[in-house]
Amino acid sequence: MTEKARNFWVGTFVLTSGLVLGSLMVWFGEVPDWIISSEWSLRITGVHELSGVGEGSSVNLNGVEIGRVRTIGFVNAEQPDQGVVITAGIKHEFSVPTGATAHIYGATLGFGMGHIDIVPSPNVSAQPIPRKDAEIPGAMKSKIAELISRETIDAIEKTITRIGDLAAAATPVAKNLGDILEQRGISQVEAPDAAQSGVIANVSTVLERLDRFIANLNVMLGDENLQEDVKSAVGNLKGATEEIRQTIALWNTESRRIADQVNKGIDQTVQNLDRSFVNLNRFLENLDEAATSLATALRQVAEGHGTAGLLVRDERLYEAAVLAIERFGAVMANLEVFTEKIKDDGYIIVGQAPTGFFKKRFPVGGQASNESPSR
């Protein structure tokens, strides 16, 4: 190979290497300022506890990458607690609105590289900030904290607190449950000093007693005499059940018959009452007609119509009636005197002759006269 050809290939290799190196520098954000003079600088201040973001991290606006981080440095190297300043290179064709803030996100779950999101303020005009000495505030954010709201975190904390309170309240219950499930035999419970020592029956004691009862029951059921008695009792129960069934059937029949008779009696009574009410209505109608007729007759008599009316209105008839009543009163007075005399004498004298056959005394009221009748 001639020297001229060797120089050509060496130059070609150097040129290609330079192009590849430049591409990698642009790709990883390591391009010097004099190469990327088409970008303008944006300072992000007020950042504390920065992590997960370094030189070359992307800067996004509404999800669009508008630049990358150039440098990161302290506000005051002698007082690191004052925070850091992030200088980002923003592409010339993009601008940042006034009032925007920078949300700095570290690597999610510790993998990859963090990024910066520029968030416009909804209450500020969308005019772009001046590019000379441009500066916006920034703060560290967490994707996980944004996904989980503060209310959810508070609810989780309250739930954990309540679980702790429940565990504390359940401790005595668990102790009591342990006492209930503790192995305690009947001999321990029935010991003389069991009550003083606080040994009482629990589930284990009950199960032991139940086991004894079942064992005794098996022994009883294995007795032949007892089996015969049980069979006899079952037979008697069967017979009694049959008699009860017949009695219930007879009771149902008799109840149905009595109910039918009662219903028939009620129906007959209702019919009789209906007829009685019909007759009563007719009687009342007739009585009403009679009362009407009587009222009409009395009205005619009062008005002087007919014979009765003339008699009522006749003054002579009235005077005669008054005289007759006076005479009837005199007769009743004489009769009263005569009756008193008979009561006092105790006999009735028949005849007017002093003595003889025509004058006799008849005793009255069971009183016998001492005097013999005169003849």
Secondary structure, DSSP 8 states (H G I E B T S, - for coil): --HHHHHHHHHHHHHHHHHHHHHHHHHTT---TTT-TTEEEEEEEEE-S--S--TT-EEEETTEEEEEEEEEEES-TT-GGG-EEEEEEEETT---BTT-EEEEE--GGG-S--EEEEE--TTS---B--STTEEEEEEEE-HHHHHS-HHHHHHHHHHHHHHHHHHHHHHHHHHHHHHHHS---HHHHTSTTHHHHT----HHHHHHHHHHHHHHHHHHHH-HHHHHHHHHHHHHHHHHHHHHHHHHHHHHHHHHHHHHHHHHHHHHHHHHHHHHHHHHHHHHHHHHHHHHHHHHHHHHHHHT-HHHHHHHH-HHHHHHHHHHHHHHHHHHHHHHHHHHHHHHHSEEEE-SSSSSTT-EEEE-TT---SS----
